[in-house]
Amino acid sequence: MNETQGMNEEQRYLFDTFGYIVIPDVLSNETIKSLKLTLNGSTEQFPPVPQDQGPLHWDRVWRDLLDVPRITAILEEMIGNPRILERRQHQHPDGPVRPTYRLDHINVHTHVQEGFKGGMLHGGWNSVAGLFRYDGGHFYNGLTTVTFELYETFCNDGGFACIPGSHKGNIETPFNMIDLSKSIHPSITRVAAKPGDAIIFTEALTHGTLPWTAKTPRTTIFYKYSPHAITWSADFYDADDFHRYDDMDERKLALLEPPNARYARRPKLKIEAETPQSSES
């Protein structure tokens, strides 16, 4: 898939100010239907699902989510390496240009049903992988999440919520605000999304799951990405495990490379041949 336009001026402002943005109508109805039909179950990082049973092996539609044009261009702005990207674009003006960030891990939540009492607020700029900075016209984030809802979520139904602007906060969230099953502080914003919308947020943002009151289950997909040299998860993907799928192109395979500085003479994967003159790629 080819890259398209990144964030517009309004989206950059909102992401910088609030720590999240909602991109409408990213996935087609056909894609949403395919995701529902091929979803094999909930996956969590504690403990992680074995790699050979993870979502990327369920069906092509899950692998296609790796590189959705409207999303990848935005992720390049949020967590990509602008210098490496510029060099790659110069070296390969006709494309495709490999991403300068990587897939960290995937979560799929199916456990939230009617009656779910709410989760715990978590995240924050001073957490393990939460960092946020804007400098020289570029965003610099740590772990960043792309969330897709497969069913309609309304503000009063529950689902994703956050404290907007907390990605820039300097003080820890007060303990009495953390447990959303006990109370919901007025500062907490409910973020509604319809099927096919993408909520993108930095893990530096304090966020959590609200009590769920809808009749339909909350089925939510989280693709979590990191800068190319950083990781949250210790369970790295091996791109060579995916060569058997003919839908895995150079860009998708590059997203599965383990964390490293992307220096030119690093141990080679089958997915690429580096330019010898380049110190980075």
N, C-alpha and C positions, 0 to 999 in steps of 0.2 A: 504494500500500500504506500502511496506517496504522501508526503507531508503536505499539509495545507496551511492556511493562515493560523497564526497563534492567537493570543489574547488581543482583544481590542482595548482601546483606552479605558473604557468603562470597566471591563473585566479586570484589568490590571489594578485599577483603583480599588475595586471591591475586594480583590484578593489581598492586596496590601493592607487594606483597612480591617477586613473581617477575618481573614485567614481561610476563607473558602469561597467557592463560586459554584453555581449550578449551571450546567450546559444543557439546554433542552434538546430533546429529540435526537440524541446521538445514535441510538439503536433503532432499527426498523422493527415493525410488528413481527415480521418473519423471524428476525434474529431473536427477539424476546421469546417467541413460541419455541424455537429450537433450544434455547437455553433451559426453558422449563422442562422440555421433554427429555433432555439428556443429563439433567442434574442428578448426580448419583447420591448426594447426601451432604450433610454438613461437614465442613473441614475447618479445623482450628489449628493454631500453632502450639497448643498445649494438650497432648503431644502432637507433633505434626503428622499429617497423613503421609504414609510412605510415598516416595516420589513417583513410583510407578502406578499409584492409584489416584494421583492428584487430578485436578480439573483439566489440566492441559492434555491429559490422555483420554478424557471422556468423549470428546467430539471435536471436529474442526472448529465449530463455532466458538469454543472456549479458547482455542489458539488464536483465532482471529481477533479476539478482544485484546491481545497483546499490542496490536498495532492499528488502532482505529485512527484514521487521519485527523479528525477534529480534536482528538485527545492527545496524540503524540506531539503535535505542534505546540500544544499548551505545556505539556510536560517538559519539552526542551527549554521553554522559557523559565519554568519553575525550578527544575533540578538538573538540567543539562549543563554541559561545559561549553560556554560560548566560544572559547578559543579553539577547542578541538573541532566543534561543529563548523566554524568558519574555515578551518583548514581542510576538513573533509569536503565541504561544498566547493572549495577551490580546486581540489584534486579530482573531484567527480562532478563536474558541472551538469552532467546529464543524468546523475543519480544512478541507482538509489544510494542515499547517504545513510550510513548506519547511525542509530541513536547514540547519544552520548550519556545515557543513563541506563539503568538496569532494573529488571524485575526483581524485587526482594522476596515477596511471598504472596500467596493468594489465600483469602478466607472466604468461605461461603456459609452464610448463616441461614438456617432453616428452623432453628429452635424457638424463635420468638412467635408465640401464638397468642390468641386472645387470653387475657388474664396475666400476661407477663407483667411483673410488678415494676420493672425498671432496672437499669444497670447502674454502674458506677462511673462517674466522671473520671477521665484519665487523659493522658497526653500532657502537653505543656512544653514550652521551649527548654526547660531544664530537665526533661525526662531523658531516657536513654538515647533516643534517635530524633528527638524533636529539636530542630534548630531552624531559625528563620533570620534572614538578613537581606537587605536590599542595598546594593552598592554599585555605583558607576553605571546605572541603568539596567542592572541585572538582578534577578532574584537568586538567592542561594538558600535552598531548603534541604533538610534531611529527608527522612521517610515521608513520603507523600502518597495519599490514598485516592484512588478513583473508585467511587461507589456507584453501582447500578442497582436500582430497585426493579424487581420483576413484577411487582404488584403496586397498585396505586397507594400512595401514602399521603394522608391529609394531616394538617397541623394537629388536629385533635385526636388523631389515631395513635400517635406515638412515633417511634422510629428515631432517626438521627437528630441529635440536638447538640448545641455547642454554646460556649460563651464567646460571642464575636469579639475579636480583638485580643483575646487572651494569649495568642501566639506572640504578642509583644509584652506580655505582663512580666513584672519583676517580683511578684509575691505569690507564694503557693496558694492554691485554692483552699479556702477555709474548710476544715474537716466537715462541718455541719452542712455544707453544700454538696458533698460528693455523692451521697447515696440517693439516687433518683427514685428509689422505691419508697422513700420516706417523705420527701418533699421536693418540689421543683422551684428553685429560686427564680424570682422575676427576671433576673439577668439572662437566664437560659433561653435561647432562641430555638424554636422548633423549625426544622428545615423540611418542607414538603417536596415531594418529587413524584412524578408520574412514571410509569414504565417507559424505559428508554432514555430517561434523563440521567445525566451523570453529575454527581456531587463530587467535587475535587477539593480536598482540604489538606493542609499541612498537619502532620502529627504534632507540631508545636502548638496546635490549637487544643484547648481543653474541650473534650467532647464526650458523648456517651449515648446510651439508648434509653429513650423514654418509655414509660408504661405503654403497653400495646392494647388498644381497645377495639380494633377492627375485627370483623368476622374472618377475613382472609388472613392467612399467615404472612408474616414478614419474611420474604425471601430476598436476601441481599447479597450481592457479589462485591467483594473488595479485592481489587488488584492494587498491590502496594509496591511502589517504586522507590528506588534510592539513587543518589548520585553514583557514578560509575565506580568510585573507589570506596564506597561506604556500604555497610550492611547492618540490618537489624537482625535478620534471621541467620542462624548458623547452618541451616539446611540448604545449601546452595544447589541450584539447578546445574545439570550437565547438558550443555547444548547438544553433545553427541548422542544423547538419548533420543533426540527428536528428528534425526536425519531421515528416519524411515517414513515420516509424514511428508507427502509431496507438497503440502500447503505451507510448509515451514521455509520461508524465504530467508535471504541474508539478514534482513532487518530483524525479523522475529528471533532468529537464532542468536544474533548479537545481544538481544535483550536478556538472554539466559546465561551470558558469560558471568563467571564469578567476579567479585569485587577486585579491582586492581586499577592501576594508574593508566591503563590503556597505552603503555609504552610500546614502541614499534616492534621490539625483538622479544617480547614476552613469549612464553610457550604457546605455540600456535594451536588454534582449534581448526577444525575442518572448514569453518565458516568463512575464513578470510585469508587474504594474502596481503601483508602490509607493504607499504611503500618504503624501500630501504632508506631513502633520504630523510624520512620523517622521524622526529624524535617522539611524537605522539600521534595517535590515530584513533 
